[in-house]
Amino acid sequence: MGSHVSKQVDRRKAIHVEKKTLSDLQGSGEDFPGSDYHPSDRKNWMSGLDPERVQVKSIVWPGTHDSATNRVGVPLVTRPFAQCQSLSIYKQLALGTRVLDIRVQEDRRVCHGILLTYSIDVVINDVKKFLSETQSEVIILEIRTEFGHDDPPEFDKYLEDQLGEFLIHQDDHVFDKTVAELLPKRVICVWKPRKSPQPKAGGSLWSAGYLKDNWIETDLPSTKFDSNLKYLSEQPPVASRKFFYRVENTVTPVADNPVLCVKPVTGRIHRFARLFITQCFAKGFADRLQVLSTDFIDTDFVDACVGLTHARVEGKA
């Protein structure tokens, strides 16, 4: 018992030190090209940057982690342990989110681990509602079978039936195209089954290798921050890359810590997204940054990503 208490005390000290490390670094400034830019209409921010000038590879895509968890589990009982977003998929997209991370199980219900929420139909309907209300906004829709579950039967056919008119086909040339050249197609759908065959080259769905990341399971904010920098630095620049690379500005509850609710844990790193972009410039690899995602997305996070995208379009970054 005594050793367990001592371990928890040491853990709390480590978290305090790591939060202070990032706060002290934040004090040195968070200015980067485009940091003062704020889109006048976040729902249509790609349109506002001029689709004929915005290349797919130049976009810094604001994304959400575990996107469809706003109603996961049971309120006040299990939800705090699995909820990573408070907004619906439609509201996230209207706020400016352009990369969605969706987990499904065998019966096409969305899940986070063992906890369930609504059917995938809710996600698809929100996506289609958003697309019907906009003209030039492109979305990366990542759908994967959750760990420990089997793939939903014939799920690739379901996605093609539901989104066929909007699907941008898997093609390495897409990265060099402008948004305008993709239209009226609007959705890059990355389907990541666990056992079923991967989508084939040239098909309407994209295979797992087109959206990569390096996930680190930790609740220590500076540890995650530094790991994100390290792995990003090892990627090719976006100008030559033929896949999307995601950095997740998140930390997650771990079993050896008494704080297991998502929101207070992820709050340890949430406000340091702009600092991360600043450090990418300071260390000389901001040209690698592409997809940046977060729990509980907000307007400041979106504006940081859109601001850097604007700077790239204008040749300032």
Secondary structure, 3 states (H helix, E strand, C coil): CHHHHHHHHHHHHHHHHHHHHHHHHHCCCCCCCCCCCCCCCHHHHHHHCCCCCCEHHHCCEEEECCCCCCCCCCCCCCHHHCCCCCCCHHHHHHHCCCEEEEEECCCCEEEECCEEEEEHHHHHHHHHHHHHHCCCCCEEEEEEECCCCCCCCCHHHHHHHHHHHHECCCCHHHHHCEHHHHCCCCEEEEEECCCCCCCCCCCCCECHHHEEECCCCCCCHHHHHHHHHHHHHCCCCCCCCCCEEEEECCCCCCCCCCCCCHHHHHHHHHCCHHHHHHHHHHCCCHHHCCEEEECCCCHHHHHHHHHHHHHHHCCCC
